[in-house]
Amino acid sequence: MKKFLAVVILVPIAIIAVALSVANRHAVALSLDPFNSTDPAVVISMPLFVLVFGAIALGVLIGGVGAWLGQGRWRRQARKLRHELQDTRRENTQYRAAASASPATTLPAPRRVA
């Protein structure tokens, strides 16, 4: 089911991306000089679809880094709880070994009320 949904979603997106690339092949000038628009110091000429896809990729990358940094608290808490669980399991194993070695630690048999 997941593969079917992935195909249903990804194939139209791929078709749209190819159509966008074919329709926007002309070169555009990307100016990195906000103060001099008539004669900018740095100009990069590239196809428009490269600029659009690059902006999308940069946005995804920045969003991913932001989400990863925002979830640091939860990863730290999960790591702490994992260590606590390991310590608790180790202590539990030690207590079980000590209990099985000592017959005095068994519980008395329950009484039957008639």
N, CA, C and O atoms as a printed pandas DataFrame, in Angstrom:
     atom_number atom_name residue_name chain_id  residue_number  x_coord  y_coord  z_coord
0              1         N          MET        A               1    0.820   -1.195    0.000
1              2        CA          MET        A               1    0.000    0.000    0.000
2              3         C          MET        A               1    0.867    1.264    0.000
3              4         O          MET        A               1    0.556    2.242   -0.680
4              5         N          LYS        A               2    1.974    1.227    0.783
5              6        CA          LYS        A               2    2.849    2.399    0.831
6              7         C          LYS        A               2    3.502    2.663   -0.519
7              8         O          LYS        A               2    3.638    3.813   -0.936
8              9         N          LYS        A               3    3.905    1.588   -1.201
9             10        CA          LYS        A               3    4.534    1.767   -2.508
10            11         C          LYS        A               3    3.536    2.333   -3.513
11            12         O          LYS        A               3    3.884    3.176   -4.339
12            13         N          PHE        A               4    2.307    1.866   -3.436
13            14        CA          PHE        A               4    1.278    2.376   -4.336
14            15         C          PHE        A               4    1.058    3.869   -4.110
15            16         O          PHE        A               4    0.986    4.644   -5.064
16            17         N          LEU        A               5    0.950    4.273   -2.823
17            18        CA          LEU        A               5    0.755    5.694   -2.520
18            19         C          LEU        A               5    1.965    6.518   -2.948
19            20         O          LEU        A               5    1.821    7.639   -3.435
20            21         N          ALA        A               6    3.162    5.953   -2.762
21            22        CA          ALA        A               6    4.365    6.671   -3.185
22            23         C          ALA        A               6    4.352    6.882   -4.699
23            24         O          ALA        A               6    4.702    7.960   -5.180
24            25         N          VAL        A               7    3.951    5.858   -5.448
25            26        CA          VAL        A               7    3.886    5.995   -6.904
26            27         C          VAL        A               7    2.816    7.005   -7.299
27            28         O          VAL        A               7    3.034    7.829   -8.188
28            29         N          VAL        A               8    1.670    6.943   -6.647
29            30        CA          VAL        A               8    0.573    7.862   -6.970
30            31         C          VAL        A               8    0.975    9.310   -6.688
31            32         O          VAL        A               8    0.540   10.220   -7.393
32            33         N          ILE        A               9    1.794    9.527   -5.673
33            34        CA          ILE        A               9    2.202   10.893   -5.323
34            35         C          ILE        A               9    3.453   11.314   -6.083
35            36         O          ILE        A               9    3.512   12.434   -6.591
36            37         N          LEU        A              10    4.459   10.439   -6.174
37            38        CA          LEU        A              10    5.741   10.832   -6.747
38            39         C          LEU        A              10    5.740   10.924   -8.269
39            40         O          LEU        A              10    6.439   11.767   -8.833
40            41         N          VAL        A              11    4.986   10.091   -8.930
41            42        CA          VAL        A              11    4.972   10.144  -10.395
42            43         C          VAL        A              11    4.411   11.476  -10.900
43            44         O          VAL        A              11    5.030   12.076  -11.778
44            45         N          PRO        A              12    3.272   11.974  -10.394
45            46        CA          PRO        A              12    2.822   13.296  -10.858
46            47         C          PRO        A              12    3.804   14.421  -10.508
47            48         O          PRO        A              12    3.977   15.359  -11.287
48            49         N          ILE        A              13    4.437   14.330   -9.355
49            50        CA          ILE        A              13    5.430   15.352   -8.994
50            51         C          ILE        A              13    6.603   15.306   -9.965
51            52         O          ILE        A              13    7.094   16.355  -10.379
52            53         N          ALA        A              14    7.061   14.116  -10.337
53            54        CA          ALA        A              14    8.159   13.990  -11.295
54            55         C          ALA        A              14    7.757   14.526  -12.663
55            56         O          ALA        A              14    8.554   15.183  -13.334
56            57         N          ILE        A              15    6.524   14.247  -13.080
57            58        CA          ILE        A              15    6.050   14.754  -14.378
58            59         C          ILE        A              15    6.003   16.280  -14.369
59            60         O          ILE        A              15    6.402   16.922  -15.340
60            61         N          ILE        A              16    5.520   16.855  -13.280
61            62        CA          ILE        A              16    5.468   18.316  -13.160
62            63         C          ILE        A              16    6.876   18.907  -13.155
63            64         O          ILE        A              16    7.117   19.946  -13.770
64            65         N          ALA        A              17    7.813   18.241  -12.456
65            66        CA          ALA        A              17    9.193   18.744  -12.406
66            67         C          ALA        A              17    9.835   18.711  -13.786
67            68         O          ALA        A              17   10.533   19.652  -14.162
68            69         N          VAL        A              18    9.610   17.646  -14.545
69            70        CA          VAL        A              18   10.167   17.567  -15.901
70            71         C          VAL        A              18    9.536   18.634  -16.791
71            72         O          VAL        A              18   10.239   19.280  -17.568
72            73         N          ALA        A              19    8.239   18.826  -16.689
73            74        CA          ALA        A              19    7.567   19.850  -17.495
74            75         C          ALA        A              19    8.091   21.244  -17.141
75            76         O          ALA        A              19    8.313   22.070  -18.026
76            77         N          LEU        A              20    8.287   21.500  -15.849
77            78        CA          LEU        A              20    8.832   22.788  -15.422
78            79         C          LEU        A              20   10.243   22.990  -15.965
79            80         O          LEU        A              20   10.598   24.092  -16.385
80            81         N          SER        A              21   11.037   21.942  -15.958
81            82        CA          SER        A              21   12.411   22.039  -16.462
82            83         C          SER        A              21   12.441   22.327  -17.960
83            84         O          SER        A              21   13.236   23.144  -18.424
84            85         N          VAL        A              22   11.584   21.662  -18.705
85            86        CA          VAL        A              22   11.555   21.852  -20.155
86            87         C          VAL        A              22   11.022   23.239  -20.513
87            88         O          VAL        A              22   11.522   23.878  -21.439
88            89         N          ALA        A              23   10.013   23.703  -19.783
89            90        CA          ALA        A              23    9.391   24.994  -20.102
90            91         C          ALA        A              23   10.245   26.183  -19.673
91            92         O          ALA        A              23   10.079   27.278  -20.211
92            93         N          ASN        A              24   11.148   25.997  -18.725
93            94        CA          ASN        A              24   11.929   27.127  -18.196
94            95         C          ASN        A              24   13.425   26.910  -18.387
95            96         O          ASN        A              24   14.199   26.934  -17.431
96            97         N          ARG        A              25   13.816   26.697  -19.643
97            98        CA          ARG        A              25   15.232   26.476  -19.946
98            99         C          ARG        A              25   15.997   27.759  -20.197
99           100         O          ARG        A              25   17.227   27.730  -20.252
100          101         N          HIS        A              26   15.316   28.885  -20.351
101          102        CA          HIS        A              26   16.015   30.120  -20.679
102          103         C          HIS        A              26   16.839   30.604  -19.485
103          104         O          HIS        A              26   16.504   30.354  -18.328
104          105         N          ALA        A              27   17.917   31.297  -19.803
105          106        CA          ALA        A              27   18.834   31.759  -18.762
106          107         C          ALA        A              27   18.294   33.019  -18.090
107          108         O          ALA        A              27   17.726   33.902  -18.733
108          109         N          VAL        A              28   18.492   33.068  -16.786
109          110        CA          VAL        A              28   18.147   34.259  -16.011
110          111         C          VAL        A              28   19.401   34.694  -15.264
111          112         O          VAL        A              28   20.290   33.890  -14.986
112          113         N          ALA        A              29   19.452   35.976  -14.948
113          114        CA          ALA        A              29   20.607   36.516  -14.232
114          115         C          ALA        A              29   20.253   36.651  -12.761
115          116         O          ALA        A              29   19.283   37.318  -12.400
116          117         N          LEU        A              30   21.039   36.019  -11.930
117          118        CA          LEU        A              30   20.874   36.123  -10.485
118          119         C          LEU        A              30   21.912   37.121   -9.987
119          120         O          LEU        A              30   23.113   36.855  -10.029
120          121         N          SER        A              31   21.441   38.264   -9.521
121          122        CA          SER        A              31   22.330   39.317   -9.058
122          123         C          SER        A              31   22.455   39.249   -7.542
123          124         O          SER        A              31   21.455   39.172   -6.829
124          125         N          LEU        A              32   23.676   39.276   -7.066
125          126        CA          LEU        A              32   23.936   39.222   -5.632
126          127         C          LEU        A              32   24.349   40.586   -5.075
127          128         O          LEU        A              32   24.879   40.677   -3.967
128          129         N          ASP        A              33   24.103   41.642   -5.850
129          130        CA          ASP        A              33   24.456   43.001   -5.429
130          131         C          ASP        A              33   23.167   43.813   -5.263
131          132         O          ASP        A              33   22.599   44.265   -6.257
132          133         N          PRO        A              34   22.695   44.006   -4.021
133          134        CA          PRO        A              34   21.426   44.715   -3.827
134          135         C          PRO        A              34   21.525   46.227   -4.022
135          136         O          PRO        A              34   20.490   46.889   -4.100
136          137         N          PHE        A              35   22.720   46.794   -4.102
137          138        CA          PHE        A              35   22.877   48.244   -4.140
138          139         C          PHE        A              35   23.028   48.815   -5.546
139          140         O          PHE        A              35   22.722   49.986   -5.769
140          141         N          ASN        A              36   23.492   48.015   -6.491
141          142        CA          ASN        A              36   23.721   48.512   -7.847
142          143         C          ASN        A              36   23.033   47.560   -8.829
143          144         O          ASN        A              36   23.615   46.552   -9.231
144          145         N          SER        A              37   21.802   47.880   -9.212
145          146        CA          SER        A              37   21.053   46.975  -10.089
146          147         C          SER        A              37   21.425   47.137  -11.565
147          148         O          SER        A              37   21.193   46.227  -12.360
148          149         N          THR        A              38   22.005   48.295  -11.943
149          150        CA          THR        A              38   22.363   48.499  -13.344
150          151         C          THR        A              38   23.664   47.782  -13.709
151          152         O          THR        A              38   23.771   47.216  -14.797
152          153         N          ASP        A              39   24.638   47.800  -12.822
153          154        CA          ASP        A              39   25.919   47.128  -13.068
154          155         C          ASP        A              39   26.323   46.368  -11.803
155          156         O          ASP        A              39   27.195   46.831  -11.068
156          157         N          PRO        A              40   25.708   45.213  -11.532
157          158        CA          PRO        A              40   26.010   44.488  -10.293
158          159         C          PRO        A              40   27.426   43.908  -10.302
159          160         O          PRO        A              40   27.987   43.600  -11.354
160          161         N          ALA        A              41   27.973   43.771   -9.121
161          162        CA          ALA        A              41   29.332   43.251   -8.994
162          163         C          ALA        A              41   29.372   41.741   -9.243
163          164         O          ALA        A              41   30.304   41.237   -9.869
164          165         N          VAL        A              42   28.380   41.040   -8.762
165          166        CA          VAL        A              42   28.342   39.584   -8.929
166          167         C          VAL        A              42   27.026   39.204   -9.601
167          168         O          VAL        A              42   25.947   39.481   -9.079
168          169         N          VAL        A              43   27.132   38.570  -10.760
169          170        CA          VAL        A              43   25.959   38.099  -11.491
170          171         C          VAL        A              43   26.219   36.651  -11.893
171          172         O          VAL        A              43   27.277   36.313  -12.424
172          173         N          ILE        A              44   25.232   35.811  -11.627
173          174        CA          ILE        A              44   25.328   34.414  -12.041
174          175         C          ILE        A              44   24.205   34.160  -13.038
175          176         O          ILE        A              44   23.039   34.433  -12.752
176          177         N          SER        A              45   24.556   33.642  -14.197
177          178        CA          SER        A              45   23.559   33.338  -15.228
178          179         C          SER        A              45   23.322   31.838  -15.228
179          180         O          SER        A              45   24.260   31.049  -15.341
180          181         N          MET        A              46   22.050   31.451  -15.100
181          182        CA          MET        A              46   21.698   30.027  -15.048
182          183         C          MET        A              46   20.282   29.846  -15.561
183          184         O          MET        A              46   19.505   30.801  -15.594
184          185         N          PRO        A              47   19.936   28.619  -15.964
185          186        CA          PRO        A              47   18.546   28.361  -16.366
186          187         C          PRO        A              47   17.604   28.563  -15.177
187          188         O          PRO        A              47   17.978   28.330  -14.027
188          189         N          LEU        A              48   16.400   28.990  -15.467
189          190        CA          LEU        A              48   15.443   29.290  -14.409
190          191         C          LEU        A              48   15.092   28.054  -13.578
191          192         O          LEU        A              48   14.938   28.153  -12.361
192          193         N          PHE        A              49   14.961   26.883  -14.229
193          194        CA          PHE        A              49   14.597   25.694  -13.465
194          195         C          PHE        A              49   15.694   25.298  -12.473
195          196         O          PHE        A              49   15.390   24.735  -11.421
196          197         N          VAL        A              50   16.957   25.579  -12.786
197          198        CA          VAL        A              50   18.047   25.297  -11.847
198          199         C          VAL        A              50   17.908   26.191  -10.613
199          200         O          VAL        A              50   18.109   25.750   -9.481
200          201         N          LEU        A              51   17.565   27.438  -10.854
201          202        CA          LEU        A              51   17.364   28.370   -9.749
202          203         C          LEU        A              51   16.183   27.943   -8.872
203          204         O          LEU        A              51   16.278   27.988   -7.646
204          205         N          VAL        A              52   15.081   27.533   -9.486
205          206        CA          VAL        A              52   13.900   27.113   -8.731
206          207         C          VAL        A              52   14.191   25.841   -7.928
207          208         O          VAL        A              52   13.899   25.770   -6.735
208          209         N          PHE        A              53   14.771   24.836   -8.600
209          210        CA          PHE        A              53   15.069   23.579   -7.893
210          211         C          PHE        A              53   16.129   23.785   -6.820
211          212         O          PHE        A              53   16.077   23.151   -5.767
212          213         N          GLY        A              54   17.081   24.660   -7.078
213          214        CA          GLY        A              54   18.092   24.962   -6.055
214          215         C          GLY        A              54   17.474   25.634   -4.840
215          216         O          GLY        A              54   17.842   25.330   -3.706
216          217         N          ALA        A              55   16.539   26.543   -5.071
217          218        CA          ALA        A              55   15.860   27.204   -3.948
218          219         C          ALA        A              55   15.030   26.200   -3.150
219          220         O          ALA        A              55   14.997   26.260   -1.921
220          221         N          ILE        A              56   14.358   25.276   -3.844
221          222        CA          ILE        A              56   13.582   24.245   -3.144
222          223         C          ILE        A              56   14.502   23.352   -2.328
223          224         O          ILE        A              56   14.213   23.052   -1.170
224          225         N          ALA        A              57   15.615   22.925   -2.929
225          226        CA          ALA        A              57   16.557   22.057   -2.215
226          227         C          ALA        A              57   17.147   22.772   -1.000
227          228         O          ALA        A              57   17.297   22.171    0.063
228          229         N          LEU        A              58   17.478   24.046   -1.157
229          230        CA          LEU        A              58   18.005   24.812   -0.025
230          231         C          LEU        A              58   16.966   24.944    1.078
231          232         O          LEU        A              58   17.301   24.847    2.259
232          233         N          GLY        A              59   15.711   25.164    0.707
233          234        CA          GLY        A              59   14.637   25.245    1.700
234          235         C          GLY        A              59   14.437   23.939    2.445
235          236         O          GLY        A              59   14.231   23.941    3.659
236          237         N          VAL        A              60   14.495   22.816    1.723
237          238        CA          VAL        A              60   14.369   21.506    2.373
238          239         C          VAL        A              60   15.541   21.273    3.322
239          240         O          VAL        A              60   15.353   20.770    4.430
240          241         N          LEU        A              61   16.736   21.634    2.896
241          242        CA          LEU        A              61   17.919   21.457    3.742
242          243         C          LEU        A              61   17.832   22.311    5.004
243          244         O          LEU        A              61   18.096   21.821    6.102
244          245         N          ILE        A              62   17.465   23.579    4.859
245          246        CA          ILE        A              62   17.345   24.462    6.022
246          247         C          ILE        A              62   16.235   23.980    6.949
247          248         O          ILE        A              62   16.397   24.010    8.168
248          249         N          GLY        A              63   15.116   23.540    6.394
249          250        CA          GLY        A              63   14.021   23.012    7.210
250          251         C          GLY        A              63   14.422   21.742    7.954
251          252         O          GLY        A              63   14.057   21.562    9.116
252          253         N          GLY        A              64   15.163   20.868    7.296
253          254        CA          GLY        A              64   15.630   19.646    7.948
254          255         C          GLY        A              64   16.589   19.930    9.092
255          256         O          GLY        A              64   16.497   19.318   10.156
256          257         N          VAL        A              65   17.505   20.855    8.872
257          258        CA          VAL        A              65   18.442   21.229    9.946
258          259         C          VAL        A              65   17.688   21.869   11.106
259          260         O          VAL        A              65   17.981   21.587   12.268
260          261         N          GLY        A              66   16.728   22.721   10.800
261          262        CA          GLY        A              66   15.930   23.351   11.855
262          263         C          GLY        A              66   15.135   22.334   12.654
263          264         O          GLY        A              66   15.066   22.427   13.880
264          265         N          ALA        A              67   14.535   21.366   11.978
265          266        CA          ALA        A              67   13.783   20.318   12.683
266          267         C          ALA        A              67   14.711   19.467   13.534
267          268         O          ALA        A              67   14.371   19.114   14.664
268          269         N          TRP        A              68   15.886   19.136   12.996
269          270        CA          TRP        A              68   16.847   18.320   13.738
270          271         C          TRP        A              68   17.314   19.051   14.993
271          272         O          TRP        A              68   17.411   18.449   16.062
272          273         N          LEU        A              69   17.601   20.339   14.870
273          274        CA          LEU        A              69   18.032   21.114   16.030
274          275         C          LEU        A              69   16.900   21.266   17.038
275          276         O          LEU        A              69   17.141   21.249   18.246
276          277         N          GLY        A              70   15.682   21.414   16.562
277          278        CA          GLY        A              70   14.533   21.561   17.452
278          279         C          GLY        A              70   14.214   20.292   18.225
279          280         O          GLY        A              70   13.631   20.364   19.307
280          281         N          GLN        A              71   14.577   19.145   17.701
281          282        CA          GLN        A              71   14.286   17.880   18.359
282          283         C          GLN        A              71   15.431   17.391   19.239
283          284         O          GLN        A              71   15.380   16.271   19.749
284          285         N          GLY        A              72   16.446   18.199   19.422
285          286        CA          GLY        A              72   17.596   17.796   20.235
286          287         C          GLY        A              72   17.215   17.453   21.661
287          288         O          GLY        A              72   17.768   16.524   22.248
288          289         N          ARG        A              73   16.274   18.195   22.221
289          290        CA          ARG        A              73   15.840   17.940   23.598
290          291         C          ARG        A              73   15.240   16.541   23.716
291          292         O          ARG        A              73   15.491   15.836   24.693
292          293         N          TRP        A              74   14.446   16.140   22.718
293          294        CA          TRP        A              74   13.800   14.828   22.772
294          295         C          TRP        A              74   14.808   13.706   22.572
295          296         O          TRP        A              74   14.696   12.657   23.205
296          297         N          ARG        A              75   15.799   13.913   21.696
297          298        CA          ARG        A              75   16.836   12.897   21.514
298          299         C          ARG        A              75   17.662   12.740   22.783
299          300         O          ARG        A              75   18.024   11.624   23.153
300          301         N          ARG        A              76   17.960   13.850   23.450
301          302        CA          ARG        A              76   18.718   13.802   24.706
302          303         C          ARG        A              76   17.930   13.050   25.772
303          304         O          ARG        A              76   18.496   12.241   26.507
304          305         N          GLN        A              77   16.627   13.313   25.861
305          306        CA          GLN        A              77   15.790   12.629   26.847
306          307         C          GLN        A              77   15.692   11.136   26.530
307          308         O          GLN        A              77   15.735   10.311   27.443
308          309         N          ALA        A              78   15.564   10.783   25.268
309          310        CA          ALA        A              78   15.496    9.370   24.886
310          311         C          ALA        A              78   16.801    8.663   25.224
311          312         O          ALA        A              78   16.778    7.519   25.679
312          313         N          ARG        A              79   17.936    9.317   25.012
313          314        CA          ARG        A              79   19.238    8.733   25.351
314          315         C          ARG        A              79   19.351    8.513   26.850
315          316         O          ARG        A              79   19.846    7.477   27.293
316          317         N          LYS        A              80   18.889    9.492   27.637
317          318        CA          LYS        A              80   18.925    9.371   29.095
318          319         C          LYS        A              80   18.041    8.220   29.570
319          320         O          LYS        A              80   18.441    7.436   30.430
320          321         N          LEU        A              81   16.841    8.124   29.008
321          322        CA          LEU        A              81   15.925    7.052   29.398
322          323         C          LEU        A              81   16.453    5.683   28.970
323          324         O          LEU        A              81   16.232    4.694   29.669
324          325         N          ARG        A              82   17.141    5.613   27.839
325          326        CA          ARG        A              82   17.736    4.356   27.402
326          327         C          ARG        A              82   18.807    3.899   28.390
327          328         O          ARG        A              82   18.893    2.713   28.709
328          329         N          HIS        A              83   19.624    4.837   28.876
329          330        CA          HIS        A              83   20.651    4.487   29.867
330          331         C          HIS        A              83   20.012    4.060   31.183
331          332         O          HIS        A              83   20.475    3.114   31.821
332          333         N          GLU        A              84   18.953    4.752   31.592
333          334        CA          GLU        A              84   18.261    4.362   32.820
334          335         C          GLU        A              84   17.662    2.963   32.692
335          336         O          GLU        A              84   17.702    2.179   33.640
336          337         N          LEU        A              85   17.111    2.655   31.532
337          338        CA          LEU        A              85   16.540    1.328   31.302
338          339         C          LEU        A              85   17.619    0.252   31.377
339          340         O          LEU        A              85   17.392   -0.808   31.960
340          341         N          GLN        A              86   18.776    0.508   30.800
341          342        CA          GLN        A              86   19.873   -0.453   30.883
342          343         C          GLN        A              86   20.301   -0.667   32.331
343          344         O          GLN        A              86   20.539   -1.800   32.749
344          345         N          ASP        A              87   20.399    0.423   33.098
345          346        CA          ASP        A              87   20.779    0.296   34.509
346          347         C          ASP        A              87   19.727   -0.488   35.287
347          348         O          ASP        A              87   20.069   -1.332   36.116
348          349         N          THR        A              88   18.461   -0.218   35.027
349          350        CA          THR        A              88   17.387   -0.915   35.727
350          351         C          THR        A              88   17.387   -2.399   35.379
351          352         O          THR        A              88   17.201   -3.235   36.263
352          353         N          ARG        A              89   17.588   -2.737   34.129
353          354        CA          ARG        A              89   17.655   -4.152   33.734
354          355         C          ARG        A              89   18.843   -4.847   34.382
355          356         O          ARG        A              89   18.734   -5.995   34.814
356          357         N          ARG        A              90   19.968   -4.163   34.451
357          358        CA          ARG        A              90   21.147   -4.749   35.097
358          359         C          ARG        A              90   20.873   -4.995   36.584
359          360         O          ARG        A              90   21.209   -6.059   37.106
360          361         N          GLU        A              91   20.271   -4.027   37.263
361          362        CA          GLU        A              91   19.936   -4.196   38.677
362          363         C          GLU        A              91   18.922   -5.323   38.864
363          364         O          GLU        A              91   19.042   -6.114   39.799
364          365         N          ASN        A              92   17.936   -5.399   37.992
365          366        CA          ASN        A              92   16.923   -6.443   38.075
366          367         C          ASN        A              92   17.567   -7.825   37.929
367          368         O          ASN        A              92   17.209   -8.751   38.657
368          369         N          THR        A              93   18.496   -7.969   37.014
369          370        CA          THR        A              93   19.199   -9.236   36.838
370          371         C          THR        A              93   19.988   -9.589   38.093
371          372         O          THR        A              93   20.000  -10.746   38.512
372          373         N          GLN        A              94   20.644   -8.606   38.693
373          374        CA          GLN        A              94   21.408   -8.852   39.922
374          375         C          GLN        A              94   20.476   -9.278   41.053
375          376         O          GLN        A              94   20.800  -10.205   41.796
376          377         N          TYR        A              95   19.334   -8.626   41.198
377          378        CA          TYR        A              95   18.386   -8.982   42.253
378          379         C          TYR        A              95   17.813  -10.377   42.038
379          380         O          TYR        A              95   17.633  -11.126   42.999
380          381         N          ARG        A              96   17.527  -10.732   40.797
381          382        CA          ARG        A              96   17.005  -12.075   40.525
382          383         C          ARG        A              96   18.048  -13.139   40.843
383          384         O          ARG        A              96   17.722  -14.195   41.386
384          385         N          ALA        A              97   19.297  -12.858   40.502
385          386        CA          ALA        A              97   20.364  -13.818   40.807
386          387         C          ALA        A              97   20.517  -13.971   42.310
387          388         O          ALA        A              97   20.705  -15.084   42.800
388          389         N          ALA        A              98   20.439  -12.871   43.048
389          390        CA          ALA        A              98   20.564  -12.934   44.505
390          391         C          ALA        A              98   19.362  -13.647   45.112
391          392         O          ALA        A              98   19.517  -14.389   46.082
392          393         N          ALA        A              99   18.170  -13.440   44.562
393          394        CA          ALA        A              99   16.961  -14.065   45.095
394          395         C          ALA        A              99   16.956  -15.564   44.839
395          396         O          ALA        A              99   16.500  -16.330   45.687
396          397         N          SER        A             100   17.449  -15.990   43.702
397          398        CA          SER        A             100   17.452  -17.423   43.414
398          399         C          SER        A             100   18.512  -18.146   44.223
399          400         O          SER        A             100   18.388  -19.348   44.457
400          401         N          ALA        A             101   19.551  -17.446   44.655
401          402        CA          ALA        A             101   20.605  -18.065   45.454
402          403         C          ALA        A             101   20.190  -18.206   46.913
403          404         O          ALA        A             101   20.709  -19.083   47.604
404          405         N          SER        A             102   19.292  -17.391   47.399
405          406        CA          SER        A             102   18.898  -17.404   48.809
406          407         C          SER        A             102   17.479  -17.944   48.948
407          408         O          SER        A             102   16.544  -17.349   48.414
408          409         N          PRO        A             103   17.296  -19.085   49.671
409          410        CA          PRO        A             103   15.945  -19.634   49.830
410          411         C          PRO        A             103   15.104  -18.832   50.821
411          412         O          PRO        A             103   13.883  -18.989   50.835
412          413         N          ALA        A             104   15.697  -17.999   51.632
413          414        CA          ALA        A             104   14.959  -17.243   52.635
414          415         C          ALA        A             104   14.150  -16.103   52.015
415          416         O          ALA        A             104   13.321  -15.502   52.697
416          417         N          THR        A             105   14.367  -15.807   50.785
417          418        CA          THR        A             105   13.666  -14.688   50.164
418          419         C          THR        A             105   12.386  -15.115   49.448
419          420         O          THR        A             105   11.735  -14.289   48.808
420          421         N          THR        A             106   12.020  -16.385   49.546
421          422        CA          THR        A             106   10.787  -16.819   48.899
422          423         C          THR        A             106    9.591  -16.394   49.732
423          424         O          THR        A             106    9.703  -16.258   50.950
424          425         N          LEU        A             107    8.476  -16.188   49.106
425          426        CA          LEU        A             107    7.257  -15.768   49.790
426          427         C          LEU        A             107    6.573  -16.978   50.417
427          428         O          LEU        A             107    6.650  -18.084   49.882
428          429         N          PRO        A             108    5.908  -16.770   51.546
429          430        CA          PRO        A             108    5.206  -17.906   52.152
430          431         C          PRO        A             108    3.995  -18.303   51.309
431          432         O          PRO        A             108    3.455  -17.497   50.552
432          433         N          ALA        A             109    3.585  -19.554   51.458
433          434        CA          ALA        A             109    2.428  -20.046   50.710
434          435         C          ALA        A             109    1.176  -19.363   51.254
435          436         O          ALA        A             109    1.061  -19.191   52.468
436          437         N          PRO        A             110    0.244  -18.971   50.402
437          438        CA          PRO        A             110   -0.971  -18.308   50.889
438          439         C          PRO        A             110   -1.870  -19.282   51.658
439          440         O          PRO        A             110   -1.949  -20.469   51.342
440          441         N          ARG        A             111   -2.540  -18.742   52.671
441          442        CA          ARG        A             111   -3.459  -19.569   53.455
442          443         C          ARG        A             111   -4.784  -19.667   52.745
443          444         O          ARG        A             111   -5.221  -18.747   52.053
444          445         N          ARG        A             112   -5.423  -20.833   52.938
445          446        CA          ARG        A             112   -6.747  -21.008   52.376
446          447         C          ARG        A             112   -7.764  -20.785   53.468
447          448         O          ARG        A             112   -7.680  -21.380   54.543
448          449         N          VAL        A             113   -8.707  -19.942   53.194
449          450        CA          VAL        A             113   -9.766  -19.669   54.152
450          451         C          VAL        A             113  -10.939  -20.572   53.811
451          452         O          VAL        A             113  -11.457  -20.540   52.695
452          453         N          ALA        A             114  -11.360  -21.390   54.796
453          454        CA          ALA        A             114  -12.442  -22.343   54.510
454          455         C          ALA        A             114  -13.778  -21.854   54.973
455          456         O          ALA        A             114  -14.782  -22.546   54.801
